[in-house]
Amino acid sequence: MTVFSDRADAGRQLAERLESLRGKDLVILGLPRGGVPVAFEVARALHAPLDVIVVRKLGVPYQPELALGAIGEGDVRVLNDKVVRQARVRSGEIAEVERAERAELLRRVEKFRAGRDRIPLTGRTAVIVDDGVATGSTARAACQVARAQGAARVILAVPVGAADAIASLRQVADDVVCLEAPAWFVAVGRWYRDFRPTSDREVTELLQLTAKEVPEAADDPLLRDEEVEVFADRVRLAGHLTIPESPVGIVVFAHGSGSSRHSPRNRYVAAELNRAGLGTLLFDLLTDQEELDRARVFDIQLLARRLVEVTGWLGTRADTAALPVGYFGASTGAGAALWAAADPRVDIRAVVSRGGRPDLAQRHLAFVTAPTLLIVGGHDETVLELNRRAQADLPRGCELTIVPGATHLFEEPGALEQVAALARDWFRRHLAPAAAGSTRAG
């Protein structure tokens, strides 16, 4: 039954279906929370701005599951006059319901937007994206609210939905794009291999990146942009491989604890590397089950061993075997990257650590021969001290760069942009020295 690996995979497949919209005056609107990772991929592929559409249904007071209307930002309210009449709901009752729902709506807006303004929809095409549709009630409300906010055209786009719900939504949207609409639906999650909940933090991060920092997708065509599975250390690990045409090298990402190949920060950096002619492999160091075991999360030897095996796997592929390899490690993943870089079975040409824990690979640092760049936030004081000590133990070509004002996650405006530029230049210099001065490096 599974059709999609995860929400990112679903978003990429949905973007292919929506390709004809590229270049139009679009705003991609993700329904929080699960619709936002899907919408992120659509926005990135179509070079369109990403926003959330926050709506609240207004329920009949004595039967709240029956919607009499919906509200959205900008004091938008849409009512179903037929339901209002049949349910005999008085204006005072509607006002009371709206007052409660408006407070919740504003709370969610403040949480997700973190002070950013809503992207205006007036005269534009609103593409509303969710991870799936079961009953369609929230999607219906979103379409109505987008229309009331001035959208000239409203398109609902979902990877999967119940056939009857999809049919009914065609009444409120100008177009409905649904990749899979089975008659026997059951639940949205049944159509995903990985359907773990999307956190509020992930929603906020994705919006922050696309609002100010996410670059447009590379204008150069991609040779590969696909989900992969790597058999390493007797388990199957999920990853995403991107290779631009005429690549000059490839960078393998090792994420930190509590993160995954879907990390918005790592994906942002990877996109910048792709634009500079570098391939990238983002993969999960642990299986879903293993991530629940805290001992494994901090087993740097295990993570490094898998990183080495994945690097060996790249050497077996015709499209990556000849490419020089670099490692990009974040937090605990940086410890694994440095440990693996010291392993004689791999030839690693460059390492970049973002807010890393090199101390976790302490006894292996002396054997790292690859030029290493340690990037640390100026306000990440404990980690900064650990990196200063590690710099003294790394024997060759190690540089420490401090991003002023940045904390551990580089959430401050412009901080992650600096990380991406530093990493791009470092890898271009050491993986493809002849091309380092080319205009493609940006």
Secondary structure, DSSP 4 states (H G I P E B T S, - for coil): ---BSSHHHHHHHHHHHTGGGTTSSEEEEEPTTTHHHHHHHHHHHHT--EEE--EEEEEETTEEEEEEEEEETTTEEEE-HHHHHHHT--HHHHHHHHHHHHHHHHHHHHHHHTTPPPPP-BTSEEEEE-S-BSS-HHHHHHHHHHHHTTBSEEEEEEEEB-HHHHHHHTTTSSEEEEEE--SS---GGGGBS--PPPPHHHHHHHHHIIIIIPPPPPSSPEEEEEEEEEEETTEEEEEEEEEESS-SEEEEEE--TT--TT-HHHHHHHHHHHHTTEEEEEE-SS-TTGGG-HHHHT-HHHHHHHHHHHHHHHTTSTTTTTS-EEEEEETHHHHHHHHHHT-TTS-EEEEEEES--GGGGGGGGGG--S-EEEEEETT-HHHHHHHHHHHHH--SSEEEEEETT--TT--STTHHHHHHHHHHHHHHHHH-GGGTTSGGG-
